Amino acid sequence: MSEKLINRSSDLKRLRDEGYEVEVRQGYLIVHSVPYVNDQRVVAHGTVSTNLKLNDDQTQKPEDHQVWFSGDFPCQMDGSPISAIRHSSQAQTLCEGLVVQHRFSNKPKEGYPDYYAKMTRYIEIISGPATELDPKATARTFKPVLSTDLDSVFRYTDSASSRAGITNLANKLRLEKIAIIGLGGTGSYVLDLVAKTPVKEIHLFDGDEFLQHNAFRAPGAAPLAALEEKVPKVEYFSRMYEVMRLGIVPHAVYVTDENVSQLADVDFVFVCVDKPSVRKFLYEFFKLNSIPFVDTGLELELIEETQNLVGTCRVTSATQGRFEHFPTHVSLESGQVDDLYATNVQVADLNALCAVMAVIRWKKWCGFYQDCYGELQSAYALNAHQLTREEVIPDNFI
């Protein structure tokens, strides 16, 4: 991916062709082996980095004028700091394997037209004293740099994370394998959110076809041709997201007690089904195998007199080895059908809300979001606009 992006961007290609050690890693542009003078008046080498603004895997005009630096603070020939570029100094990890110590600022009036101009200007300022001490000191080493993005699941760079400075944090979501059981209204929105994380494999389980009513409570806009095909839901959604990423694995089957063993090696499961009997054997299997999961549910009712809906969005999870509470909050016995599914009342925004609540719960479990309580049960009451939490994990869960 690094080579592809460099070859498609004239400014990055020019940097590489002129001999700079250029690397693109998880949305950051990195130039290695930049010589500088340290406070001992010795020539050392550091790294200059910046986040990339991209579209269609091609660079756009830089949106800021700052860079990060890995190494000691660069100095003049006499060992005094180059204070003109000083912004802040604090060690932080931008992405896997990229630790920086300093943030520099040098803003021309007209800004930087491209990344070649931006990076070479900073290299000139940082390396100038080093070149005076040692005329052979140069950042143009013509040394090749191996791509580090070969294991990325995305077909183009996740510049949203690097732009926000959370690339290293997003790596907490890089699980090997998760599953989504049920690709109806809620499950399809779960997929939409999870597909944009670096999970390596997302396994989809649903035996239904994607039909016209599904189009009105699913992400995106389904073309008429897709409805006429009557393809399995998992195939329809895998096609949708395969244009963005790898690792979408469709299973056009219902999960039963005969094939549930296929879930034995997953890291996490999203359960978005409507039958208590299915929830029951899934719960028993996950409990037996200590597989963390989150279950979603909607309970909606039409009030005839006022002609409006009332109901609840529920998310119940079993993580941190706690499973016993689950039957208290979720119907598991045959005949106990949620009001929503008994009347087939579903609304896309509430499906999406359930999905968001479930994904937030998962991201808390991964450590992406801070979690003060570790709640395993949460419900949103629609008419009261009230969000509750239960089954809180005690003793300073953060």
Secondary structure, 3 states (H helix, E strand, C coil): CHHHHHHHCHHHHHHHHCCEEEEEECCEEEEEEEEEECCCCCEEEEEEEEECCEECCEECCCCCCEEEEECCCCECCCCCECHHHEEEEEEEEEECCEEEEEEEECCCCCCCCCHHHHHHHHHHHHHHHHHHHCCCCCCECCCCCCCCCCCCCECCCCHHHHHHCCHHHHHHHCCCEEEEECCCHHHHHHHHHHCCCCCCEEEEECCCECCHHHHCCCCCCCCHHHHHHCCEHHHHHHHHHHCCECCEEEECCCCCCCCHHHHCCCCEEEECCCCHHHHHHHHHHHHHHCCCEEEEEEEEEEECCCCEEEEEEEEEEECCCCCCCHHHHCCCCCCCCCHHHHHCCCCHHHHHHHHHHHHHHHHHHHCCCCCCCCCCEEEEECCCCEEEEECCCCCCCC
